[in-house]
Amino acid sequence: MLVLDGEGDALSVPHERLELPDGPLTVEGWLNAREFSQRQGFLNKTEQGEFGLFVDEGRPSFTVFLGDDYVAARAP
């Protein structure tokens, strides 16, 4: 369990330690926040154009780089 106080907290894993193979992938996490505000990254590997789980005012979204562009799925 990782407990953060919401003041600029982050857990960072170096890019080279999280190599993704081509093909299907699963990204999941559990979040129990006291509040949600504007769009915030939750689990992301976006600096090399791969994937990102975000929360925007309590609504999850997932972005993944496929081919030449990003594709996003968002909760209503």
C-alpha positions as CSV (number, residue, x, y, z in Angstrom):
1,M,0.0,0.0,0.0
2,L,1.2,3.5,-0.8
3,V,-0.3,6.4,1.0
4,L,0.1,9.9,-0.4
5,D,-0.9,13.2,1.0
6,G,-1.8,14.9,-2.3
7,E,0.9,17.5,-2.2
8,G,3.0,16.8,-5.3
9,D,3.4,13.1,-4.5
10,A,4.5,10.5,-7.1
11,L,6.0,7.1,-7.4
12,S,8.4,7.0,-10.3
13,V,9.8,3.9,-12.0
14,P,12.6,4.5,-14.5
15,H,11.5,4.0,-18.2
16,E,14.0,1.1,-18.8
17,R,12.5,-0.9,-15.8
18,L,9.0,-0.9,-17.4
19,E,9.5,-2.2,-20.9
20,L,6.2,-3.3,-22.7
21,P,6.1,-5.9,-25.4
22,D,4.1,-5.4,-28.5
23,G,0.6,-6.8,-28.2
24,P,-2.2,-6.9,-25.6
25,L,-1.6,-5.4,-22.2
26,T,-3.4,-5.0,-18.9
27,V,-3.1,-1.9,-16.7
28,E,-4.9,-1.7,-13.4
29,G,-4.8,0.0,-10.1
30,W,-7.0,0.8,-7.1
31,L,-7.6,4.4,-6.0
32,N,-9.3,5.6,-2.8
33,A,-9.0,9.4,-2.9
34,R,-10.5,11.9,-0.5
35,E,-11.5,14.1,-3.5
36,F,-11.1,14.3,-7.2
37,S,-10.5,17.5,-9.1
38,Q,-9.3,18.3,-12.6
39,R,-7.6,15.7,-14.8
40,Q,-4.8,14.0,-13.0
41,G,-2.5,11.2,-14.0
42,F,-2.9,7.9,-12.1
43,L,-0.8,5.2,-13.7
44,N,1.1,6.5,-16.7
45,K,3.9,5.6,-19.1
46,T,3.4,8.5,-21.5
47,E,6.8,10.0,-22.0
48,Q,7.6,7.4,-24.7
49,G,4.0,7.5,-26.1
50,E,2.7,4.3,-24.6
51,F,-0.3,4.5,-22.1
52,G,-2.0,6.5,-19.4
53,L,-4.8,6.0,-16.8
54,F,-6.2,9.4,-15.8
55,V,-8.9,10.6,-13.4
56,D,-10.9,13.7,-14.4
57,E,-13.3,14.8,-11.6
58,G,-13.8,11.2,-10.5
59,R,-14.2,9.8,-14.0
60,P,-11.5,7.4,-15.3
61,S,-10.0,7.5,-18.8
62,F,-7.5,5.3,-20.5
63,T,-5.2,6.5,-23.3
64,V,-2.9,4.2,-25.4
65,F,-0.7,4.9,-28.3
66,L,-1.7,2.6,-31.2
67,G,0.1,2.8,-34.5
68,D,0.6,6.5,-35.2
69,D,-1.9,8.1,-32.8
70,Y,-3.5,8.0,-29.3
71,V,-6.8,6.2,-28.7
72,A,-8.8,7.1,-25.6
73,A,-11.6,5.4,-23.7
74,R,-13.5,7.6,-21.2
75,A,-16.2,6.8,-18.6
76,P,-19.4,8.9,-19.1
